[in-house]
């Protein structure tokens, strides 16, 4: 699973040819969550509140890019949250 971005100990990954809805994986320590790209809601798993907040802030900034990556299946790295 390609790593799209890393920030504050959080790893953002996306499987290609994965199941719908379009989503990405956010991994923080032993926590793992699948986030719907369109709604930015956690559809499976969980994250601590602070990590969830950081992931959603980042995802809002790069939502169009994430949709493009999902639709094109063309991997590219995205900048981290600063």
mmCIF file of the N, C-alpha and C atoms, coordinates in Angstrom:
data_MODEL
# 
_entry.id   MODEL 
# 
loop_
_atom_site.group_PDB 
_atom_site.id 
_atom_site.type_symbol 
_atom_site.label_atom_id 
_atom_site.label_alt_id 
_atom_site.label_comp_id 
_atom_site.label_asym_id 
_atom_site.label_entity_id 
_atom_site.label_seq_id 
_atom_site.pdbx_PDB_ins_code 
_atom_site.Cartn_x 
_atom_site.Cartn_y 
_atom_site.Cartn_z 
_atom_site.occupancy 
_atom_site.B_iso_or_equiv 
_atom_site.pdbx_formal_charge 
_atom_site.auth_seq_id 
_atom_site.auth_comp_id 
_atom_site.auth_asym_id 
_atom_site.auth_atom_id 
_atom_site.pdbx_PDB_model_num 
ATOM 1   N N  . UNK A 1 1  ? 0.865   -1.169 0.000   1.00 0.00 ? 1  UNK A N  1 
ATOM 2   C CA . UNK A 1 1  ? 0.000   0.000  0.000   1.00 0.00 ? 1  UNK A CA 1 
ATOM 3   C C  . UNK A 1 1  ? 0.910   1.230  0.000   1.00 0.00 ? 1  UNK A C  1 
ATOM 4   N N  . UNK A 1 2  ? 0.849   2.045  -1.057  1.00 0.00 ? 2  UNK A N  1 
ATOM 5   C CA . UNK A 1 2  ? 1.716   3.233  -1.134  1.00 0.00 ? 2  UNK A CA 1 
ATOM 6   C C  . UNK A 1 2  ? 1.424   4.258  -0.034  1.00 0.00 ? 2  UNK A C  1 
ATOM 7   N N  . UNK A 1 3  ? 2.492   4.857  0.470   1.00 0.00 ? 3  UNK A N  1 
ATOM 8   C CA . UNK A 1 3  ? 2.361   5.916  1.463   1.00 0.00 ? 3  UNK A CA 1 
ATOM 9   C C  . UNK A 1 3  ? 2.160   7.227  0.714   1.00 0.00 ? 3  UNK A C  1 
ATOM 10  N N  . UNK A 1 4  ? 1.048   7.900  0.996   1.00 0.00 ? 4  UNK A N  1 
ATOM 11  C CA . UNK A 1 4  ? 0.706   9.170  0.357   1.00 0.00 ? 4  UNK A CA 1 
ATOM 12  C C  . UNK A 1 4  ? 1.362   10.332 1.108   1.00 0.00 ? 4  UNK A C  1 
ATOM 13  N N  . UNK A 1 5  ? 1.366   10.253 2.455   1.00 0.00 ? 5  UNK A N  1 
ATOM 14  C CA . UNK A 1 5  ? 1.933   11.321 3.266   1.00 0.00 ? 5  UNK A CA 1 
ATOM 15  C C  . UNK A 1 5  ? 2.238   10.805 4.670   1.00 0.00 ? 5  UNK A C  1 
ATOM 16  N N  . UNK A 1 6  ? 3.094   11.542 5.381   1.00 0.00 ? 6  UNK A N  1 
ATOM 17  C CA . UNK A 1 6  ? 3.421   11.261 6.790   1.00 0.00 ? 6  UNK A CA 1 
ATOM 18  C C  . UNK A 1 6  ? 3.523   12.585 7.526   1.00 0.00 ? 6  UNK A C  1 
ATOM 19  N N  . UNK A 1 7  ? 2.944   12.648 8.700   1.00 0.00 ? 7  UNK A N  1 
ATOM 20  C CA . UNK A 1 7  ? 3.066   13.842 9.539   1.00 0.00 ? 7  UNK A CA 1 
ATOM 21  C C  . UNK A 1 7  ? 2.679   13.502 10.967  1.00 0.00 ? 7  UNK A C  1 
ATOM 22  N N  . UNK A 1 8  ? 3.415   14.062 11.911  1.00 0.00 ? 8  UNK A N  1 
ATOM 23  C CA . UNK A 1 8  ? 3.152   13.905 13.348  1.00 0.00 ? 8  UNK A CA 1 
ATOM 24  C C  . UNK A 1 8  ? 2.947   12.449 13.764  1.00 0.00 ? 8  UNK A C  1 
ATOM 25  N N  . UNK A 1 9  ? 3.688   11.535 13.170  1.00 0.00 ? 9  UNK A N  1 
ATOM 26  C CA . UNK A 1 9  ? 3.574   10.121 13.514  1.00 0.00 ? 9  UNK A CA 1 
ATOM 27  C C  . UNK A 1 9  ? 2.407   9.418  12.848  1.00 0.00 ? 9  UNK A C  1 
ATOM 28  N N  . UNK A 1 10 ? 1.698   10.114 11.977  1.00 0.00 ? 10 UNK A N  1 
ATOM 29  C CA . UNK A 1 10 ? 0.543   9.555  11.262  1.00 0.00 ? 10 UNK A CA 1 
ATOM 30  C C  . UNK A 1 10 ? 0.997   9.188  9.851   1.00 0.00 ? 10 UNK A C  1 
ATOM 31  N N  . UNK A 1 11 ? 0.592   8.022  9.401   1.00 0.00 ? 11 UNK A N  1 
ATOM 32  C CA . UNK A 1 11 ? 0.913   7.570  8.047   1.00 0.00 ? 11 UNK A CA 1 
ATOM 33  C C  . UNK A 1 11 ? -0.396  7.482  7.259   1.00 0.00 ? 11 UNK A C  1 
ATOM 34  N N  . UNK A 1 12 ? -0.413  8.106  6.088   1.00 0.00 ? 12 UNK A N  1 
ATOM 35  C CA . UNK A 1 12 ? -1.574  8.073  5.207   1.00 0.00 ? 12 UNK A CA 1 
ATOM 36  C C  . UNK A 1 12 ? -1.235  7.163  4.031   1.00 0.00 ? 12 UNK A C  1 
ATOM 37  N N  . UNK A 1 13 ? -2.068  6.135  3.825   1.00 0.00 ? 13 UNK A N  1 
ATOM 38  C CA . UNK A 1 13 ? -1.848  5.175  2.743   1.00 0.00 ? 13 UNK A CA 1 
ATOM 39  C C  . UNK A 1 13 ? -3.129  4.997  1.934   1.00 0.00 ? 13 UNK A C  1 
ATOM 40  N N  . UNK A 1 14 ? -2.959  4.502  0.708   1.00 0.00 ? 14 UNK A N  1 
ATOM 41  C CA . UNK A 1 14 ? -4.123  4.199  -0.115  1.00 0.00 ? 14 UNK A CA 1 
ATOM 42  C C  . UNK A 1 14 ? -3.838  2.927  -0.912  1.00 0.00 ? 14 UNK A C  1 
ATOM 43  N N  . UNK A 1 15 ? -4.776  1.979  -0.833  1.00 0.00 ? 15 UNK A N  1 
ATOM 44  C CA . UNK A 1 15 ? -4.715  0.791  -1.679  1.00 0.00 ? 15 UNK A CA 1 
ATOM 45  C C  . UNK A 1 15 ? -5.277  1.165  -3.033  1.00 0.00 ? 15 UNK A C  1 
ATOM 46  N N  . UNK A 1 16 ? -4.681  0.636  -4.083  1.00 0.00 ? 16 UNK A N  1 
ATOM 47  C CA . UNK A 1 16 ? -5.272  0.817  -5.403  1.00 0.00 ? 16 UNK A CA 1 
ATOM 48  C C  . UNK A 1 16 ? -6.121  -0.408 -5.715  1.00 0.00 ? 16 UNK A C  1 
ATOM 49  N N  . UNK A 1 17 ? -7.138  -0.204 -6.514  1.00 0.00 ? 17 UNK A N  1 
ATOM 50  C CA . UNK A 1 17 ? -8.102  -1.254 -6.845  1.00 0.00 ? 17 UNK A CA 1 
ATOM 51  C C  . UNK A 1 17 ? -8.752  -1.794 -5.575  1.00 0.00 ? 17 UNK A C  1 
ATOM 52  N N  . UNK A 1 18 ? -9.017  -0.907 -4.639  1.00 0.00 ? 18 UNK A N  1 
ATOM 53  C CA . UNK A 1 18 ? -9.640  -1.259 -3.370  1.00 0.00 ? 18 UNK A CA 1 
ATOM 54  C C  . UNK A 1 18 ? -11.156 -1.107 -3.498  1.00 0.00 ? 18 UNK A C  1 
ATOM 55  N N  . UNK A 1 19 ? -11.863 -1.520 -2.487  1.00 0.00 ? 19 UNK A N  1 
ATOM 56  C CA . UNK A 1 19 ? -13.320 -1.473 -2.469  1.00 0.00 ? 19 UNK A CA 1 
ATOM 57  C C  . UNK A 1 19 ? -13.832 -0.040 -2.314  1.00 0.00 ? 19 UNK A C  1 
ATOM 58  N N  . UNK A 1 20 ? -15.063 0.183  -2.754  1.00 0.00 ? 20 UNK A N  1 
ATOM 59  C CA . UNK A 1 20 ? -15.730 1.473  -2.556  1.00 0.00 ? 20 UNK A CA 1 
ATOM 60  C C  . UNK A 1 20 ? -16.302 1.532  -1.152  1.00 0.00 ? 20 UNK A C  1 
ATOM 61  N N  . UNK A 1 21 ? -16.572 2.696  -0.601  1.00 0.00 ? 21 UNK A N  1 
ATOM 62  C CA . UNK A 1 21 ? -16.412 4.013  -1.211  1.00 0.00 ? 21 UNK A CA 1 
ATOM 63  C C  . UNK A 1 21 ? -14.935 4.419  -1.258  1.00 0.00 ? 21 UNK A C  1 
ATOM 64  N N  . UNK A 1 22 ? -14.611 5.423  -2.092  1.00 0.00 ? 22 UNK A N  1 
ATOM 65  C CA . UNK A 1 22 ? -13.232 5.917  -2.143  1.00 0.00 ? 22 UNK A CA 1 
ATOM 66  C C  . UNK A 1 22 ? -12.761 6.307  -0.735  1.00 0.00 ? 22 UNK A C  1 
ATOM 67  N N  . UNK A 1 23 ? -11.599 5.799  -0.340  1.00 0.00 ? 23 UNK A N  1 
ATOM 68  C CA . UNK A 1 23 ? -11.129 6.038  1.033   1.00 0.00 ? 23 UNK A CA 1 
ATOM 69  C C  . UNK A 1 23 ? -9.611  5.951  1.092   1.00 0.00 ? 23 UNK A C  1 
ATOM 70  N N  . UNK A 1 24 ? -9.077  6.407  2.223   1.00 0.00 ? 24 UNK A N  1 
ATOM 71  C CA . UNK A 1 24 ? -7.657  6.228  2.510   1.00 0.00 ? 24 UNK A CA 1 
ATOM 72  C C  . UNK A 1 24 ? -7.529  5.690  3.924   1.00 0.00 ? 24 UNK A C  1 
ATOM 73  N N  . UNK A 1 25 ? -6.361  5.170  4.225   1.00 0.00 ? 25 UNK A N  1 
ATOM 74  C CA . UNK A 1 25 ? -6.071  4.609  5.542   1.00 0.00 ? 25 UNK A CA 1 
ATOM 75  C C  . UNK A 1 25 ? -5.185  5.582  6.306   1.00 0.00 ? 25 UNK A C  1 
ATOM 76  N N  . UNK A 1 26 ? -5.539  5.838  7.546   1.00 0.00 ? 26 UNK A N  1 
ATOM 77  C CA . UNK A 1 26 ? -4.716  6.666  8.437   1.00 0.00 ? 26 UNK A CA 1 
ATOM 78  C C  . UNK A 1 26 ? -4.258  5.754  9.573   1.00 0.00 ? 26 UNK A C  1 
ATOM 79  N N  . UNK A 1 27 ? -2.950  5.655  9.740   1.00 0.00 ? 27 UNK A N  1 
ATOM 80  C CA . UNK A 1 27 ? -2.373  4.765  10.747  1.00 0.00 ? 27 UNK A CA 1 
ATOM 81  C C  . UNK A 1 27 ? -1.590  5.605  11.750  1.00 0.00 ? 27 UNK A C  1 
ATOM 82  N N  . UNK A 1 28 ? -1.877  5.389  13.025  1.00 0.00 ? 28 UNK A N  1 
ATOM 83  C CA . UNK A 1 28 ? -1.193  6.108  14.099  1.00 0.00 ? 28 UNK A CA 1 
ATOM 84  C C  . UNK A 1 28 ? -0.941  5.109  15.217  1.00 0.00 ? 28 UNK A C  1 
ATOM 85  N N  . UNK A 1 29 ? 0.311   4.632  15.310  1.00 0.00 ? 29 UNK A N  1 
ATOM 86  C CA . UNK A 1 29 ? 0.617   3.602  16.308  1.00 0.00 ? 29 UNK A CA 1 
ATOM 87  C C  . UNK A 1 29 ? -0.202  2.359  16.039  1.00 0.00 ? 29 UNK A C  1 
ATOM 88  N N  . UNK A 1 30 ? -0.916  1.892  17.049  1.00 0.00 ? 30 UNK A N  1 
ATOM 89  C CA . UNK A 1 30 ? -1.748  0.697  16.881  1.00 0.00 ? 30 UNK A CA 1 
ATOM 90  C C  . UNK A 1 30 ? -3.130  1.019  16.326  1.00 0.00 ? 30 UNK A C  1 
ATOM 91  N N  . UNK A 1 31 ? -3.412  2.290  16.103  1.00 0.00 ? 31 UNK A N  1 
ATOM 92  C CA . UNK A 1 31 ? -4.713  2.718  15.580  1.00 0.00 ? 31 UNK A CA 1 
ATOM 93  C C  . UNK A 1 31 ? -4.689  2.734  14.056  1.00 0.00 ? 31 UNK A C  1 
ATOM 94  N N  . UNK A 1 32 ? -5.822  2.367  13.464  1.00 0.00 ? 32 UNK A N  1 
ATOM 95  C CA . UNK A 1 32 ? -5.967  2.363  12.022  1.00 0.00 ? 32 UNK A CA 1 
ATOM 96  C C  . UNK A 1 32 ? -7.401  2.744  11.683  1.00 0.00 ? 32 UNK A C  1 
ATOM 97  N N  . UNK A 1 33 ? -7.572  3.715  10.810  1.00 0.00 ? 33 UNK A N  1 
ATOM 98  C CA . UNK A 1 33 ? -8.910  4.143  10.420  1.00 0.00 ? 33 UNK A CA 1 
ATOM 99  C C  . UNK A 1 33 ? -8.989  4.269  8.905   1.00 0.00 ? 33 UNK A C  1 
ATOM 100 N N  . UNK A 1 34 ? -10.144 3.931  8.356   1.00 0.00 ? 34 UNK A N  1 
ATOM 101 C CA . UNK A 1 34 ? -10.441 4.155  6.947   1.00 0.00 ? 34 UNK A CA 1 
ATOM 102 C C  . UNK A 1 34 ? -11.326 5.395  6.886   1.00 0.00 ? 34 UNK A C  1 
ATOM 103 N N  . UNK A 1 35 ? -10.917 6.374  6.066   1.00 0.00 ? 35 UNK A N  1 
ATOM 104 C CA . UNK A 1 35 ? -11.649 7.637  5.970   1.00 0.00 ? 35 UNK A CA 1 
ATOM 105 C C  . UNK A 1 35 ? -12.206 7.781  4.564   1.00 0.00 ? 35 UNK A C  1 
ATOM 106 N N  . UNK A 1 36 ? -13.507 8.005  4.492   1.00 0.00 ? 36 UNK A N  1 
ATOM 107 C CA . UNK A 1 36 ? -14.188 8.235  3.217   1.00 0.00 ? 36 UNK A CA 1 
ATOM 108 C C  . UNK A 1 36 ? -13.683 9.552  2.642   1.00 0.00 ? 36 UNK A C  1 
ATOM 109 N N  . UNK A 1 37 ? -13.177 9.537  1.422   1.00 0.00 ? 37 UNK A N  1 
ATOM 110 C CA . UNK A 1 37 ? -12.623 10.750 0.823   1.00 0.00 ? 37 UNK A CA 1 
ATOM 111 C C  . UNK A 1 37 ? -13.706 11.787 0.551   1.00 0.00 ? 37 UNK A C  1 
ATOM 112 N N  . UNK A 1 38 ? -14.889 11.347 0.149   1.00 0.00 ? 38 UNK A N  1 
ATOM 113 C CA . UNK A 1 38 ? -15.952 12.292 -0.199  1.00 0.00 ? 38 UNK A CA 1 
ATOM 114 C C  . UNK A 1 38 ? -16.572 12.980 1.011   1.00 0.00 ? 38 UNK A C  1 
ATOM 115 N N  . UNK A 1 39 ? -16.781 12.219 2.090   1.00 0.00 ? 39 UNK A N  1 
ATOM 116 C CA . UNK A 1 39 ? -17.464 12.773 3.263   1.00 0.00 ? 39 UNK A CA 1 
ATOM 117 C C  . UNK A 1 39 ? -16.512 13.115 4.406   1.00 0.00 ? 39 UNK A C  1 
ATOM 118 N N  . UNK A 1 40 ? -15.276 12.607 4.330   1.00 0.00 ? 40 UNK A N  1 
ATOM 119 C CA . UNK A 1 40 ? -14.268 12.756 5.390   1.00 0.00 ? 40 UNK A CA 1 
ATOM 120 C C  . UNK A 1 40 ? -14.752 12.206 6.734   1.00 0.00 ? 40 UNK A C  1 
ATOM 121 N N  . UNK A 1 41 ? -15.529 11.138 6.656   1.00 0.00 ? 41 UNK A N  1 
ATOM 122 C CA . UNK A 1 41 ? -15.988 10.440 7.854   1.00 0.00 ? 41 UNK A CA 1 
ATOM 123 C C  . UNK A 1 41 ? -15.211 9.135  8.002   1.00 0.00 ? 41 UNK A C  1 
ATOM 124 N N  . UNK A 1 42 ? -14.973 8.738  9.246   1.00 0.00 ? 42 UNK A N  1 
ATOM 125 C CA . UNK A 1 42 ? -14.351 7.442  9.498   1.00 0.00 ? 42 UNK A CA 1 
ATOM 126 C C  . UNK A 1 42 ? -15.389 6.373  9.209   1.00 0.00 ? 42 UNK A C  1 
ATOM 127 N N  . UNK A 1 43 ? -15.034 5.451  8.304   1.00 0.00 ? 43 UNK A N  1 
ATOM 128 C CA . UNK A 1 43 ? -15.985 4.394  7.950   1.00 0.00 ? 43 UNK A CA 1 
ATOM 129 C C  . UNK A 1 43 ? -15.617 3.062  8.605   1.00 0.00 ? 43 UNK A C  1 
ATOM 130 N N  . UNK A 1 44 ? -14.421 2.992  9.147   1.00 0.00 ? 44 UNK A N  1 
ATOM 131 C CA . UNK A 1 44 ? -13.993 1.780  9.856   1.00 0.00 ? 44 UNK A CA 1 
ATOM 132 C C  . UNK A 1 44 ? -12.797 2.117  10.726  1.00 0.00 ? 44 UNK A C  1 
ATOM 133 N N  . UNK A 1 45 ? -12.700 1.494  11.888  1.00 0.00 ? 45 UNK A N  1 
ATOM 134 C CA . UNK A 1 45 ? -11.575 1.710  12.786  1.00 0.00 ? 45 UNK A CA 1 
ATOM 135 C C  . UNK A 1 45 ? -11.728 2.975  13.609  1.00 0.00 ? 45 UNK A C  1 
ATOM 136 N N  . UNK A 1 46 ? -10.615 3.401  14.199  1.00 0.00 ? 46 UNK A N  1 
ATOM 137 C CA . UNK A 1 46 ? -10.657 4.608  15.022  1.00 0.00 ? 46 UNK A CA 1 
ATOM 138 C C  . UNK A 1 46 ? -9.263  5.200  15.161  1.00 0.00 ? 46 UNK A C  1 
ATOM 139 N N  . UNK A 1 47 ? -9.238  6.441  15.635  1.00 0.00 ? 47 UNK A N  1 
ATOM 140 C CA . UNK A 1 47 ? -8.008  7.171  15.923  1.00 0.00 ? 47 UNK A CA 1 
ATOM 141 C C  . UNK A 1 47 ? -8.234  7.963  17.200  1.00 0.00 ? 47 UNK A C  1 
ATOM 142 N N  . UNK A 1 48 ? -7.176  8.249  17.953  1.00 0.00 ? 48 UNK A N  1 
ATOM 143 C CA . UNK A 1 48 ? -7.332  9.162  19.085  1.00 0.00 ? 48 UNK A CA 1 
ATOM 144 C C  . UNK A 1 48 ? -7.831  10.520 18.561  1.00 0.00 ? 48 UNK A C  1 
ATOM 145 N N  . UNK A 1 49 ? -8.536  11.245 19.393  1.00 0.00 ? 49 UNK A N  1 
ATOM 146 C CA . UNK A 1 49 ? -9.166  12.519 18.991  1.00 0.00 ? 49 UNK A CA 1 
ATOM 147 C C  . UNK A 1 49 ? -8.186  13.487 18.320  1.00 0.00 ? 49 UNK A C  1 
ATOM 148 N N  . UNK A 1 50 ? -7.007  13.682 18.892  1.00 0.00 ? 50 UNK A N  1 
ATOM 149 C CA . UNK A 1 50 ? -6.032  14.626 18.334  1.00 0.00 ? 50 UNK A CA 1 
ATOM 150 C C  . UNK A 1 50 ? -5.562  14.162 16.959  1.00 0.00 ? 50 UNK A C  1 
ATOM 151 N N  . UNK A 1 51 ? -5.243  12.883 16.825  1.00 0.00 ? 51 UNK A N  1 
ATOM 152 C CA . UNK A 1 51 ? -4.807  12.344 15.530  1.00 0.00 ? 51 UNK A CA 1 
ATOM 153 C C  . UNK A 1 51 ? -5.932  12.453 14.510  1.00 0.00 ? 51 UNK A C  1 
ATOM 154 N N  . UNK A 1 52 ? -7.160  12.166 14.924  1.00 0.00 ? 52 UNK A N  1 
ATOM 155 C CA . UNK A 1 52 ? -8.311  12.284 14.019  1.00 0.00 ? 52 UNK A CA 1 
ATOM 156 C C  . UNK A 1 52 ? -8.458  13.717 13.530  1.00 0.00 ? 52 UNK A C  1 
ATOM 157 N N  . UNK A 1 53 ? -8.321  14.663 14.423  1.00 0.00 ? 53 UNK A N  1 
ATOM 158 C CA . UNK A 1 53 ? -8.426  16.077 14.060  1.00 0.00 ? 53 UNK A CA 1 
ATOM 159 C C  . UNK A 1 53 ? -7.357  16.466 13.043  1.00 0.00 ? 53 UNK A C  1 
ATOM 160 N N  . UNK A 1 54 ? -6.118  16.016 13.259  1.00 0.00 ? 54 UNK A N  1 
ATOM 161 C CA . UNK A 1 54 ? -5.025  16.324 12.337  1.00 0.00 ? 54 UNK A CA 1 
ATOM 162 C C  . UNK A 1 54 ? -5.257  15.694 10.963  1.00 0.00 ? 54 UNK A C  1 
ATOM 163 N N  . UNK A 1 55 ? -5.715  14.447 10.951  1.00 0.00 ? 55 UNK A N  1 
ATOM 164 C CA . UNK A 1 55 ? -5.976  13.757 9.686   1.00 0.00 ? 55 UNK A CA 1 
ATOM 165 C C  . UNK A 1 55 ? -7.078  14.471 8.912   1.00 0.00 ? 55 UNK A C  1 
ATOM 166 N N  . UNK A 1 56 ? -8.140  14.861 9.577   1.00 0.00 ? 56 UNK A N  1 
ATOM 167 C CA . UNK A 1 56 ? -9.246  15.526 8.890   1.00 0.00 ? 56 UNK A CA 1 
ATOM 168 C C  . UNK A 1 56 ? -8.846  16.911 8.392   1.00 0.00 ? 56 UNK A C  1 
ATOM 169 N N  . UNK A 1 57 ? -8.032  17.614 9.152   1.00 0.00 ? 57 UNK A N  1 
ATOM 170 C CA . UNK A 1 57 ? -7.526  18.917 8.703   1.00 0.00 ? 57 UNK A CA 1 
ATOM 171 C C  . UNK A 1 57 ? -6.703  18.733 7.423   1.00 0.00 ? 57 UNK A C  1 
ATOM 172 N N  . UNK A 1 58 ? -5.817  17.740 7.419   1.00 0.00 ? 58 UNK A N  1 
ATOM 173 C CA . UNK A 1 58 ? -4.998  17.455 6.246   1.00 0.00 ? 58 UNK A CA 1 
ATOM 174 C C  . UNK A 1 58 ? -5.874  17.035 5.065   1.00 0.00 ? 58 UNK A C  1 
ATOM 175 N N  . UNK A 1 59 ? -6.836  16.145 5.315   1.00 0.00 ? 59 UNK A N  1 
ATOM 176 C CA . UNK A 1 59 ? -7.692  15.623 4.247   1.00 0.00 ? 59 UNK A CA 1 
ATOM 177 C C  . UNK A 1 59 ? -8.527  16.729 3.592   1.00 0.00 ? 59 UNK A C  1 
ATOM 178 N N  . UNK A 1 60 ? -8.975  17.700 4.367   1.00 0.00 ? 60 UNK A N  1 
ATOM 179 C CA . UNK A 1 60 ? -9.728  18.828 3.795   1.00 0.00 ? 60 UNK A CA 1 
ATOM 180 C C  . UNK A 1 60 ? -8.852  19.612 2.826   1.00 0.00 ? 60 UNK A C  1 
ATOM 181 N N  . UNK A 1 61 ? -7.586  19.769 3.158   1.00 0.00 ? 61 UNK A N  1 
ATOM 182 C CA . UNK A 1 61 ? -6.655  20.512 2.308   1.00 0.00 ? 61 UNK A CA 1 
ATOM 183 C C  . UNK A 1 61 ? -6.388  19.783 0.990   1.00 0.00 ? 61 UNK A C  1 
ATOM 184 N N  . UNK A 1 62 ? -6.376  18.462 1.022   1.00 0.00 ? 62 UNK A N  1 
ATOM 185 C CA . UNK A 1 62 ? -5.979  17.667 -0.141  1.00 0.00 ? 62 UNK A CA 1 
ATOM 186 C C  . UNK A 1 62 ? -7.086  16.761 -0.666  1.00 0.00 ? 62 UNK A C  1 
ATOM 187 N N  . UNK A 1 63 ? -8.331  17.076 -0.349  1.00 0.00 ? 63 UNK A N  1 
ATOM 188 C CA . UNK A 1 63 ? -9.456  16.230 -0.743  1.00 0.00 ? 63 UNK A CA 1 
ATOM 189 C C  . UNK A 1 63 ? -9.522  16.043 -2.267  1.00 0.00 ? 63 UNK A C  1 
ATOM 190 N N  . UNK A 1 64 ? -9.359  17.120 -3.028  1.00 0.00 ? 64 UNK A N  1 
ATOM 191 C CA . UNK A 1 64 ? -9.406  17.010 -4.495  1.00 0.00 ? 64 UNK A CA 1 
ATOM 192 C C  . UNK A 1 64 ? -8.271  16.121 -5.003  1.00 0.00 ? 64 UNK A C  1 
ATOM 193 N N  . UNK A 1 65 ? -7.086  16.268 -4.421  1.00 0.00 ? 65 UNK A N  1 
ATOM 194 C CA . UNK A 1 65 ? -5.952  15.428 -4.822  1.00 0.00 ? 65 UNK A CA 1 
ATOM 195 C C  . UNK A 1 65 ? -6.210  13.962 -4.491  1.00 0.00 ? 65 UNK A C  1 
ATOM 196 N N  . UNK A 1 66 ? -6.792  13.707 -3.329  1.00 0.00 ? 66 UNK A N  1 
ATOM 197 C CA . UNK A 1 66 ? -7.090  12.329 -2.929  1.00 0.00 ? 66 UNK A CA 1 
ATOM 198 C C  . UNK A 1 66 ? -8.094  11.690 -3.881  1.00 0.00 ? 66 UNK A C  1 
ATOM 199 N N  . UNK A 1 67 ? -9.114  12.442 -4.275  1.00 0.00 ? 67 UNK A N  1 
ATOM 200 C CA . UNK A 1 67 ? -10.105 11.937 -5.233  1.00 0.00 ? 67 UNK A CA 1 
ATOM 201 C C  . UNK A 1 67 ? -9.427  11.641 -6.570  1.00 0.00 ? 67 UNK A C  1 
ATOM 202 N N  . UNK A 1 68 ? -8.553  12.549 -6.997  1.00 0.00 ? 68 UNK A N  1 
ATOM 203 C CA . UNK A 1 68 ? -7.824  12.350 -8.251  1.00 0.00 ? 68 UNK A CA 1 
ATOM 204 C C  . UNK A 1 68 ? -6.953  11.097 -8.195  1.00 0.00 ? 68 UNK A C  1 
ATOM 205 N N  . UNK A 1 69 ? -6.250  10.900 -7.091  1.00 0.00 ? 69 UNK A N  1 
ATOM 206 C CA . UNK A 1 69 ? -5.412  9.701  -6.935  1.00 0.00 ? 69 UNK A CA 1 
ATOM 207 C C  . UNK A 1 69 ? -6.275  8.447  -6.983  1.00 0.00 ? 69 UNK A C  1 
ATOM 208 N N  . UNK A 1 70 ? -7.410  8.468  -6.279  1.00 0.00 ? 70 UNK A N  1 
ATOM 209 C CA . UNK A 1 70 ? -8.300  7.300  -6.254  1.00 0.00 ? 70 UNK A CA 1 
ATOM 210 C C  . UNK A 1 70 ? -8.811  6.988  -7.658  1.00 0.00 ? 70 UNK A C  1 
ATOM 211 N N  . UNK A 1 71 ? -9.284  8.018  -8.360  1.00 0.00 ? 71 UNK A N  1 
ATOM 212 C CA . UNK A 1 71 ? -9.881  7.808  -9.684  1.00 0.00 ? 71 UNK A CA 1 
ATOM 213 C C  . UNK A 1 71 ? -8.861  7.424  -10.746 1.00 0.00 ? 71 UNK A C  1 
ATOM 214 N N  . UNK A 1 72 ? -7.692  8.024  -10.703 1.00 0.00 ? 72 UNK A N  1 
ATOM 215 C CA . UNK A 1 72 ? -6.679  7.770  -11.742 1.00 0.00 ? 72 UNK A CA 1 
ATOM 216 C C  . UNK A 1 72 ? -5.823  6.547  -11.433 1.00 0.00 ? 72 UNK A C  1 
ATOM 217 N N  . UNK A 1 73 ? -5.794  6.149  -10.163 1.00 0.00 ? 73 UNK A N  1 
ATOM 218 C CA . UNK A 1 73 ? -4.909  5.073  -9.695  1.00 0.00 ? 73 UNK A CA 1 
ATOM 219 C C  . UNK A 1 73 ? -3.449  5.427  -9.971  1.00 0.00 ? 73 UNK A C  1 
ATOM 220 N N  . UNK A 1 74 ? -3.179  6.736  -10.050 1.00 0.00 ? 74 UNK A N  1 
ATOM 221 C CA . UNK A 1 74 ? -1.825  7.242  -10.316 1.00 0.00 ? 74 UNK A CA 1 
ATOM 222 C C  . UNK A 1 74 ? -1.259  7.774  -8.997  1.00 0.00 ? 74 UNK A C  1 
ATOM 223 N N  . UNK A 1 75 ? -0.348  7.009  -8.411  1.00 0.00 ? 75 UNK A N  1 
ATOM 224 C CA . UNK A 1 75 ? 0.203   7.360  -7.105  1.00 0.00 ? 75 UNK A CA 1 
ATOM 225 C C  . UNK A 1 75 ? 1.008   8.644  -7.164  1.00 0.00 ? 75 UNK A C  1 
ATOM 226 N N  . UNK A 1 76 ? 0.806   9.501  -6.160  1.00 0.00 ? 76 UNK A N  1 
ATOM 227 C CA . UNK A 1 76 ? 1.682   10.644 -5.946  1.00 0.00 ? 76 UNK A CA 1 
ATOM 228 C C  . UNK A 1 76 ? 1.690   10.965 -4.466  1.00 0.00 ? 76 UNK A C  1 
ATOM 229 N N  . UNK A 1 77 ? 2.823   11.468 -3.998  1.00 0.00 ? 77 UNK A N  1 
ATOM 230 C CA . UNK A 1 77 ? 2.918   11.872 -2.592  1.00 0.00 ? 77 UNK A CA 1 
ATOM 231 C C  . UNK A 1 77 ? 2.290   13.245 -2.433  1.00 0.00 ? 77 UNK A C  1 
ATOM 232 N N  . UNK A 1 78 ? 1.675   13.471 -1.284  1.00 0.00 ? 78 UNK A N  1 
ATOM 233 C CA . UNK A 1 78 ? 1.102   14.766 -0.950  1.00 0.00 ? 78 UNK A CA 1 
ATOM 234 C C  . UNK A 1 78 ? 1.872   15.352 0.226   1.00 0.00 ? 78 UNK A C  1 
ATOM 235 N N  . UNK A 1 79 ? 1.958   16.669 0.288   1.00 0.00 ? 79 UNK A N  1 
ATOM 236 C CA . UNK A 1 79 ? 2.706   17.300 1.380   1.00 0.00 ? 79 UNK A CA 1 
ATOM 237 C C  . UNK A 1 79 ? 2.108   16.967 2.757   1.00 0.00 ? 79 UNK A C  1 
ATOM 238 N N  . UNK A 1 80 ? 2.946   16.942 3.764   1.00 0.00 ? 80 UNK A N  1 
ATOM 239 C CA . UNK A 1 80 ? 2.453   16.691 5.120   1.00 0.00 ? 80 UNK A CA 1 
ATOM 240 C C  . UNK A 1 80 ? 1.750   17.924 5.687   1.00 0.00 ? 80 UNK A C  1 
ATOM 241 N N  . UNK A 1 81 ? 1.051   17.716 6.767   1.00 0.00 ? 81 UNK A N  1 
ATOM 242 C CA . UNK A 1 81 ? 0.458   18.812 7.517   1.00 0.00 ? 81 UNK A CA 1 
ATOM 243 C C  . UNK A 1 81 ? 1.579   19.484 8.298   1.00 0.00 ? 81 UNK A C  1 
ATOM 244 N N  . UNK A 1 82 ? 1.626   20.805 8.260   1.00 0.00 ? 82 UNK A N  1 
ATOM 245 C CA . UNK A 1 82 ? 2.690   21.513 8.966   1.00 0.00 ? 82 UNK A CA 1 
ATOM 246 C C  . UNK A 1 82 ? 2.129   22.353 10.086  1.00 0.00 ? 82 UNK A C  1 
# 
